[in-house]
Amino acid sequence: MSTQHTFHIPVMGLGFTMESPIKVARFGITSVISIIEDELMERLRELYSPWVNESFVPITTQEEDWRAKRIQSYLNLVNRIVKQQVETLRNLPFTIGNEIVKYFELLPDTSPVKQVYRQMMQLEEGEAKQQLQQQLRGEIKAGPIDVNIMAKVDRNNYTKDGEMLPKEFSDALSSLRGFAQSDLESSVVFSAGYNPRLYGYIDTFSDFFPDETGYLKKKIVLKVSDYRSALTQGKILAKKGLWISEFRIESGLNCGGHAFATDGLLLGPIMEEFKNNREALASELWTMCNQALTAKGVTTFVTQPALRITVQGGIGTANENAFLLDYYQADATGWGSPFLLVPEATSVDEKTLHALATAKPDDYYLSHASPLGIPFNNFRKSSAQHQLAARIAKNRPGSPCYKKFLVANTEFTEIPICAASRQYQHLKINQLKEQNLLPEAYEAQLAEVTEKDCLCEGLGASALLSEGLKPAHNLNAVTICPGPNLAYFSGVFTLQQMVDHIYGRLNLLNSVRRSNFFVNELQMYVKYFDDELKKSVDNLTTKKVRYLQLFQTNLLQGVAYYKELIPSLKNEAGRYLEEMKEELNQFEEKIKNMSVPVPVGA
């Protein structure tokens, strides 16, 4: 689906972008909704139903397939609202202050449509101006309403009698069904790795297959952190006749939410590999896809469909944005965390918004707060962090567990429970006490247990609070997971200001010194590598040594790549490039001096 903007707003948390299409889609901007939290969708469906003069009829947990129905109903409602908004916008007069003017002012200056708009605005009133206005009205299109499924969040569900329901009723599969049966003509973004049963379920829905013209009503986007992952997952789906419309490359560490570190592979070399292999990748997947479609006896692609390559994670300036589009030929970029400071685009409650707007760089950190055991970008000034500390102080660590999306631990129970739950932490702390550990070891392991936070409640609460709604059970604490790049933005911004920043018409960066985003990511990987070395000292195996050696090699190759890349950064000032070169030299020396230990007896 073609868009007139060259950026999208990625999924953020469970609720921060759940209303984003209602806020920005009419301006042609693509955004992504998380479709895991069906309870939150139901609350918002009740809120927004009056917008299209509809009465709200709740979908209760007593109904069959209630979870998929809730997701489908919310997505259909958002779709109806956006269509209505676009029709209203399209019929407005071209008067300064009207949203139809805002639509075209937001477009990048390189857009052919923007050029026609500027030409129209310079004309005197008359037939020629009216003709161009009609032409422009026809160019107005909504940004796609995309959805996200975190593949690893796929809890099995049970009847009230404790009997496990069929796999089709797991969280990820029912989420997919809700999207697949919705009216949307957009994409599902699969993130967080490979889920065999989820991927094995996609081809049961006809909307993911081409019609006679090759059109796909529902498209698949894979969020990946490297080329090998893209190729592997792409082949798995192509063998089912499923086309990947987009590979969305995200920095392993310089991103918000969960951080999936690579083996030291850096974003620049990863993008280079996609750039060099893009045509071959698309051709191979197209051949495999058509072979599978032929075997199924269904319509094949007559011509090779488009394969988009997009990139996100830590982008902070218009020059960086343009470099990714021009040098690596990316089709679009993703700008996530900075939009948390834009109430016109995301759902952040006033208290959290103020905390973000006035935050310092040290307020953002990579934590172990996720019950999934995956590193998680966190914010020290969030109300959830204050709640976590208060519970520990009261000797009542852990959270009540109502939504159970992240139940995955079976250490103490047959049915999985959540590592952030009060139940699990009570059992685990008692186990630690019985182990007679040295005080230092006990405190370290205790801190690791109690750091786990309830993301199910915390990542959704802000959407309710920002709309004046009360979260269930009075669980008002907000967890927010911005990427470290947000340290370079301070304040609250309008949608126009943030889009102008992306396109180089305005500079919103604060006074905190900021390195090139490639260097910022490198710094995060060097720190991550150092932490991995320290953790490996007491548990060093041959496999771990190979991993550390590969990590170090990839980092050094990445530094060498960036050194050669510097002359290609033609839009940057000479001093900027000199500083970048000096930083790369410093990191290279540091990496070389980080020796990988050898196992005892090797």
C-alpha positions in Angstrom: 0.0 0.0 0.0 1.6 3.2 -1.1 1.7 6.1 1.3 2.6 9.8 0.8 4.8 10.0 3.9 8.2 8.4 4.2 7.9 7.5 7.9 5.5 5.5 10.1 4.7 5.4 13.8 5.6 1.9 15.1 3.7 0.1 17.8 4.5 1.3 21.3 3.6 -0.7 24.4 0.1 -2.1 24.6 -1.8 1.2 24.6 0.3 4.1 23.6 -0.6 3.7 19.9 -3.9 2.0 20.2 -5.7 5.3 19.4 -3.0 6.6 17.0 -4.9 5.8 13.8 -7.9 7.9 15.1 -5.4 10.7 15.8 -3.2 10.6 12.6 -4.5 8.3 9.9 -6.6 11.0 8.2 -3.4 12.9 7.6 -1.9 10.0 5.6 0.3 8.8 8.4 0.7 5.1 9.1 0.6 3.8 12.7 0.5 0.4 14.3 -1.9 -0.9 17.0 -1.0 -3.6 19.4 -3.8 -6.2 19.3 -3.0 -8.2 22.4 -4.9 -6.3 25.0 -8.6 -7.0 24.2 -9.9 -5.6 27.5 -8.4 -2.2 26.6 -9.8 -2.3 23.1 -13.2 -3.0 24.6 -13.0 0.0 26.9 -11.9 2.2 24.0 -14.6 0.8 21.7 -17.2 2.0 24.3 -15.5 5.4 24.3 -15.4 5.8 20.6 -18.7 4.2 19.4 -20.6 7.5 19.8 -18.2 9.1 17.3 -20.0 7.2 14.5 -23.4 7.4 16.2 -23.3 3.7 17.3 -24.5 2.3 20.5 -22.0 0.2 22.4 -22.9 -3.5 22.9 -20.3 -5.2 25.1 -18.7 -8.4 24.0 -18.5 -10.4 27.2 -16.2 -13.3 28.1 -19.2 -15.6 28.1 -19.4 -15.4 24.3 -17.7 -17.9 22.1 -14.4 -16.6 20.6 -14.9 -13.4 22.6 -11.3 -12.3 22.3 -11.1 -12.4 18.5 -14.5 -10.7 18.3 -13.4 -7.8 20.6 -10.3 -7.3 18.4 -12.3 -7.4 15.2 -14.9 -5.1 16.5 -12.4 -2.5 17.7 -10.5 -2.6 14.4 -13.7 -2.2 12.4 -14.8 0.8 14.5 -11.4 2.5 14.1 -11.7 1.9 10.3 -15.1 3.4 10.2 -14.0 6.5 12.2 -11.0 7.1 10.0 -13.0 6.7 6.8 -15.5 9.3 8.1 -12.7 11.6 9.2 -11.1 11.4 5.7 -14.4 12.2 4.0 -15.0 15.2 6.2 -11.4 16.4 5.7 -11.7 16.0 1.9 -14.7 18.3 1.7 -13.3 21.1 3.8 -12.4 24.4 2.1 -8.7 25.2 1.6 -8.6 27.7 4.4 -5.6 28.2 6.7 -6.4 26.3 10.0 -8.5 23.7 8.3 -7.3 20.0 8.4 -7.2 19.7 4.7 -4.5 22.4 4.6 -2.7 20.6 7.5 -2.8 17.4 5.5 -0.8 18.9 2.7 1.5 21.0 4.9 2.6 17.8 6.7 3.7 16.1 3.5 7.5 16.0 2.7 8.6 18.8 0.5 9.8 16.3 -2.0 6.3 14.9 -2.5 4.9 15.6 -6.0 1.5 16.1 -4.4 3.0 18.8 -2.1 4.3 20.6 -5.2 0.8 20.7 -6.7 -0.5 22.0 -3.4 2.0 24.8 -3.3 1.2 25.7 -6.9 -2.5 25.8 -6.0 -1.9 28.1 -3.0 -0.1 30.6 -5.1 -3.0 31.0 -7.7 -5.6 33.7 -7.5 -9.2 32.5 -7.0 -10.7 31.2 -10.2 -11.3 28.1 -12.3 -7.6 27.0 -12.5 -7.3 27.1 -8.7 -10.5 25.1 -8.3 -9.4 22.5 -10.7 -6.2 21.9 -8.8 -8.1 21.8 -5.5 -10.3 19.0 -6.9 -7.2 17.2 -8.1 -5.7 17.5 -4.6 -8.9 16.3 -2.9 -8.5 13.1 -5.0 -5.0 12.6 -3.7 -6.1 12.5 -0.1 -5.8 9.0 1.4 -5.7 7.7 4.9 -2.6 6.2 6.4 -2.9 2.4 6.8 -4.2 1.1 10.1 -1.6 -1.6 10.8 -1.6 -4.0 13.7 1.2 -5.7 15.7 1.3 -9.2 17.2 4.3 -10.0 19.4 4.7 -13.6 18.4 6.2 -14.8 21.7 3.1 -13.5 23.7 1.0 -16.6 23.0 -0.6 -17.8 26.2 -2.7 -21.0 26.0 -6.2 -20.4 27.4 -8.4 -22.6 29.6 -12.0 -23.2 30.3 -13.3 -22.5 33.8 -12.9 -26.1 34.6 -9.1 -25.9 33.9 -9.3 -27.7 30.5 -7.0 -26.2 27.9 -8.8 -24.8 24.9 -7.7 -25.7 21.3 -4.7 -23.9 20.0 -6.8 -21.6 17.9 -7.9 -19.8 21.1 -4.3 -19.0 22.2 -3.6 -15.2 22.5 -1.6 -14.8 19.3 -3.8 -17.0 17.1 -7.0 -15.3 18.3 -5.4 -11.9 17.8 -4.6 -12.9 14.2 -8.1 -14.1 13.7 -9.5 -10.8 14.9 -7.4 -8.9 12.4 -8.0 -11.4 9.6 -11.8 -11.2 9.9 -11.8 -7.4 10.2 -12.6 -4.9 7.5 -9.1 -3.5 7.4 -7.0 -3.5 4.3 -3.6 -3.2 6.0 -0.7 -5.1 7.4 -0.1 -7.3 10.4 3.4 -6.8 11.9 4.9 -9.9 13.4 7.6 -9.1 16.0 9.7 -10.9 18.6 10.7 -13.9 16.6 9.3 -17.1 15.1 6.1 -18.8 16.4 5.5 -22.0 14.5 1.8 -22.4 15.4 1.1 -18.8 14.6 2.9 -19.0 11.2 1.1 -22.2 10.6 -2.3 -20.5 11.1 -2.0 -17.6 8.7 -2.8 -19.5 5.5 -6.2 -20.4 6.8 -7.4 -16.9 5.9 -8.0 -16.0 2.3 -7.2 -12.3 2.7 -3.5 -13.1 2.9 -3.5 -14.5 -0.6 -3.6 -12.5 -3.8 -6.7 -11.9 -5.9 -6.8 -12.1 -9.7 -5.0 -8.7 -9.9 -2.3 -9.7 -7.4 -3.8 -7.4 -4.7 -3.5 -8.5 -1.1 -6.2 -7.2 1.2 -4.1 -8.3 4.3 -0.4 -8.0 4.2 2.4 -9.5 6.3 5.3 -7.4 7.7 8.1 -9.1 9.6 10.0 -7.1 12.1 13.6 -8.5 12.1 16.9 -7.6 13.5 19.2 -9.0 10.8 19.2 -10.4 7.3 19.5 -14.1 8.2 16.3 -13.9 10.3 14.5 -12.2 7.4 15.6 -14.8 4.9 14.7 -17.8 7.2 11.3 -16.5 8.2 10.6 -15.3 4.7 11.2 -18.8 3.3 9.0 -20.4 5.9 6.0 -18.2 4.9 6.8 -18.3 1.2 6.6 -22.1 1.2 3.0 -21.6 2.4 2.2 -19.2 -0.5 2.4 -16.2 1.8 4.2 -13.1 0.6 6.1 -10.8 2.9 5.2 -7.3 1.8 7.8 -5.7 4.1 10.8 -6.5 6.2 11.0 -3.9 9.0 14.5 -3.8 10.4 14.8 -2.6 14.0 18.0 -1.8 15.9 18.6 -4.6 18.4 19.3 -2.2 21.3 18.6 1.4 20.2 14.8 1.0 20.3 11.9 1.1 22.7 10.2 -1.8 24.4 11.9 -5.2 24.5 15.4 -5.2 23.2 16.5 -8.2 21.1 20.3 -7.8 20.8 22.0 -9.3 17.8 25.3 -11.2 18.0 27.1 -7.8 17.8 25.8 -7.1 14.3 25.3 -3.3 13.9 22.5 -1.6 12.1 24.7 -0.1 9.3 26.2 -3.5 8.1 22.7 -5.1 8.5 21.2 -2.4 6.2 24.1 -2.9 3.7 23.3 -6.6 3.5 19.6 -5.9 2.8 20.6 -3.3 0.2 22.9 -5.6 -1.6 20.6 -8.7 -1.5 17.2 -7.0 -1.8 16.5 -8.0 -5.4 17.8 -11.6 -5.0 15.7 -12.0 -1.8 12.6 -10.7 -3.5 13.1 -12.9 -6.5 13.7 -16.1 -4.5 10.7 -15.5 -2.2 8.5 -14.7 -5.2 9.5 -18.0 -6.9 8.9 -20.0 -3.8 5.6 -18.3 -3.1 4.2 -18.9 -6.6 5.3 -22.6 -6.4 3.3 -22.9 -3.2 0.3 -21.1 -4.6 0.3 -23.3 -7.7 0.4 -26.4 -5.5 -2.6 -25.1 -3.6 -4.4 -24.5 -6.9 -5.1 -20.8 -6.1 -4.2 -17.5 -7.9 -0.5 -16.8 -8.3 1.3 -13.5 -8.6 1.5 -12.6 -12.3 4.2 -10.0 -11.6 6.6 -9.8 -8.7 4.9 -7.9 -5.9 6.6 -5.1 -4.1 8.9 -5.9 -1.2 9.4 -2.9 1.1 12.4 -2.5 3.3 11.9 -0.1 6.2 14.1 0.7 9.2 13.6 2.0 12.7 15.4 2.5 16.0 17.2 5.5 17.4 16.8 7.9 14.4 17.0 11.4 15.6 17.7 13.9 12.9 16.5 14.7 9.4 19.9 14.0 8.0 20.0 10.5 9.6 16.5 9.9 8.3 17.4 11.0 4.7 20.6 8.9 4.8 18.6 5.7 5.5 16.2 6.5 2.6 18.9 7.6 0.1 22.0 5.5 0.8 20.3 2.3 1.8 17.3 2.9 -0.4 14.9 2.2 2.5 11.2 2.7 1.6 10.4 4.3 4.9 11.7 4.9 8.4 10.0 4.3 11.8 9.9 7.1 14.4 8.6 5.8 17.7 9.7 7.2 21.1 9.8 10.9 20.0 6.0 10.7 19.2 5.4 9.9 22.9 5.9 13.7 23.3 3.1 14.4 20.8 -0.4 14.1 22.3 -1.9 14.5 18.8 -0.3 11.2 17.9 -0.1 8.9 21.0 -1.9 8.2 24.2 0.2 9.3 27.2 -1.4 10.6 30.4 -0.5 14.0 31.7 1.7 12.9 34.6 3.8 10.6 32.5 4.0 13.1 29.6 5.4 15.8 32.0 7.9 13.3 33.3 9.1 12.4 29.8 9.2 16.1 28.7 11.5 17.0 31.6 13.6 13.8 31.8 17.4 13.5 31.8 19.4 11.0 29.8 20.0 8.8 33.0 16.2 8.4 33.4 16.3 5.9 30.4 17.9 2.6 31.0 17.9 -1.1 29.9 16.3 -3.1 32.6 15.3 -6.7 33.5 11.7 -5.7 34.3 10.1 -7.9 31.7 8.6 -11.2 33.0 9.7 -12.7 29.6 13.3 -12.5 30.6 14.1 -10.2 27.7 16.0 -6.9 28.3 13.4 -4.1 28.5 13.9 -0.4 27.9 12.6 1.4 31.0 12.0 4.8 32.4 13.1 5.6 36.0 10.5 8.3 36.6 7.4 6.3 35.7 4.7 5.8 38.3 5.2 2.0 37.8 8.7 2.3 39.1 7.5 4.2 42.1 4.9 1.5 42.7 7.5 -1.3 42.4 9.7 0.4 45.0 6.8 1.0 47.4 5.7 -2.7 47.2 9.2 -3.9 48.0 9.5 -1.4 50.9 6.3 -2.8 52.3 7.7 -6.3 51.9 4.9 -7.1 49.4 6.9 -7.5 46.1 5.1 -8.6 43.0 1.9 -7.6 41.3 -1.7 -9.0 41.4 -2.1 -10.9 38.1 -5.4 -10.4 36.4 -4.7 -10.3 32.7 -2.1 -13.0 32.5 -0.8 -12.2 29.0 2.8 -13.0 30.1 2.3 -16.2 32.1 5.2 -18.4 31.1 6.8 -19.7 34.2 6.2 -23.3 35.4 9.0 -23.5 38.0 6.5 -23.9 40.9 3.2 -24.6 39.2 1.8 -26.9 36.5 -0.2 -24.1 34.8 2.1 -21.2 33.9 2.2 -18.1 36.0 3.9 -14.7 35.5 7.3 -13.9 36.9 6.1 -10.5 37.9 3.1 -11.9 39.9 3.0 -11.7 43.7 2.4 -15.5 43.7 5.6 -16.3 41.8 7.8 -13.8 43.7 6.6 -15.1 47.0 7.5 -18.7 46.0 10.8 -17.7 44.5 11.9 -15.6 47.5 11.1 -18.4 49.9 13.2 -20.7 47.7 16.1 -18.2 47.8 15.9 -18.0 51.6 16.2 -21.8 51.9 19.4 -21.9 49.8 21.6 -20.3 52.5 23.3 -18.0 50.0 25.9 -15.5 51.0 24.3 -12.1 51.7 25.7 -10.5 48.6 24.5 -13.3 46.3 21.1 -13.4 48.0 20.6 -9.6 47.5 21.6 -9.8 43.9 19.2 -12.6 43.1 16.5 -11.0 45.2 16.8 -7.8 43.2 16.6 -9.8 40.0 13.3 -11.4 41.1 11.6 -8.2 42.4 12.6 -6.1 39.4 10.0 -7.9 37.3 7.1 -5.6 36.6 3.5 -6.1 35.5 3.6 -5.0 31.9 0.0 -6.1 31.1 -1.4 -3.4 33.4 1.3 -0.8 33.2 1.7 -0.6 29.4 -2.0 -0.1 28.9 -3.0 2.1 31.8 -1.9 5.4 30.1 -4.4 5.0 27.3 -7.2 4.9 29.8 -5.8 7.7 32.0 -5.3 10.0 29.1 -9.0 9.7 28.3 -10.1 10.2 31.9 -11.0 6.5 32.3 -10.2 4.5 35.4 -8.2 1.3 34.9 -9.7 -1.8 36.5 -8.8 -2.7 40.1 -7.4 0.9 40.5 -4.1 -0.2 38.9 -3.2 3.3 37.8 0.6 2.9 37.6 2.0 3.5 34.2 4.9 1.5 32.7 6.5 3.2 29.7 9.3 1.9 27.6 10.8 4.6 25.4 14.1 4.1 23.6 17.2 5.9 24.9 17.0 8.2 21.9 14.2 10.1 23.7 17.0 11.6 25.9 17.6 14.1 23.1 14.1 15.5 23.0 12.6 17.6 25.7 9.1 19.2 25.8 5.7 18.6 24.4 5.3 19.0 20.7 2.5 19.3 18.1 2.1 16.8 15.3 3.2 19.5 12.8 6.4 20.2 14.8 7.5 16.5 15.0 6.8 15.9 11.3 8.7 19.1 10.4 11.6 17.8 12.5 11.6 14.5 10.6 11.6 16.2 7.2 14.2 18.8 8.2 12.0 21.9 8.4 12.5 22.3 12.1 15.0 21.1 14.7 13.5 19.8 18.0 16.7 18.3 19.6 17.6 19.6 23.1 21.0 20.7 24.2 22.2 17.2 25.2 25.2 16.3 23.1 24.2 13.6 20.6 26.4 11.3 18.6 25.4 9.9 15.2 22.7 7.2 15.8 25.1 4.5 14.4 27.6 5.5 17.1 24.9 5.6 19.8 23.9 2.0 18.9 27.6 1.0 18.9 28.0 2.4 22.4 25.0 0.4 23.6 26.4 -2.8 22.1 29.9 -2.3 23.6 28.2 -1.9 27.0 26.1 -5.0 26.4 29.2 -6.9 25.4 31.0 -5.8 28.5 28.1 -7.0 30.6 28.0 -10.3 28.8 31.7 -10.8 29.5 31.2 -10.1 33.2 28.3 -12.5 33.5 30.3 -15.2 31.8 33.2 -15.3 34.2 31.6 -17.9 36.6 29.9 -19.9 33.9 32.2 -20.1 30.9 31.6 -22.9 28.3 33.0 -23.5 24.9 29.7 -22.4 23.4 29.7 -19.2 25.3 33.3 -18.4 24.3 32.4 -18.9 20.6 29.4 -16.5 21.1 31.6 -13.9 22.8 34.3 -14.2 20.1 31.7 -13.8 17.3 30.2 -10.8 19.1 33.6 -9.1 19.4 34.4 -9.9 15.7 31.1 -8.5 14.5 31.6 -5.3 16.6 35.1 -4.7 15.1 33.8 -5.4 11.6 31.0 -2.9 12.3 33.4 -0.2 13.4 35.6 -0.8 10.2 32.4 -0.5 8.1 31.4 2.8 9.7 34.9 4.2 9.1 34.6 3.5 5.4 31.1 4.9 5.4 32.0 8.3 6.8 32.7 10.0 3.4 29.2 9.0 2.3 27.6 11.1 5.0 27.6 14.1 2.7 25.0 16.1 4.5 27.0 16.3 7.7 29.4 19.0 8.6 33.2 18.3 8.6 33.5 18.7 12.4 30.7 16.3 12.9 32.4 13.7 10.8 35.8 14.2 12.5 34.1 13.7 15.9 32.4 10.6 14.6 35.7 9.2 13.4 37.4 9.9 16.7 34.5 8.2 18.6 34.8 5.1 16.3 38.6 5.0 17.0 38.0 5.1 20.7 35.4 2.3 20.6 37.6 0.2 18.4 40.4 0.4 20.9 38.1 -0.4 23.7 36.6 -3.5 22.0 40.1 -4.8 21.1 41.1 -4.5 24.8 38.1 -6.5 26.0 39.6 -9.9 26.2 37.3 -13.0 25.9 38.3 -15.4 28.8 39.2 -19.0 28.2 37.5 -21.8 30.0 39.4 -23.4 32.8 41.3 -26.5 31.5 41.0 -25.4 27.9 
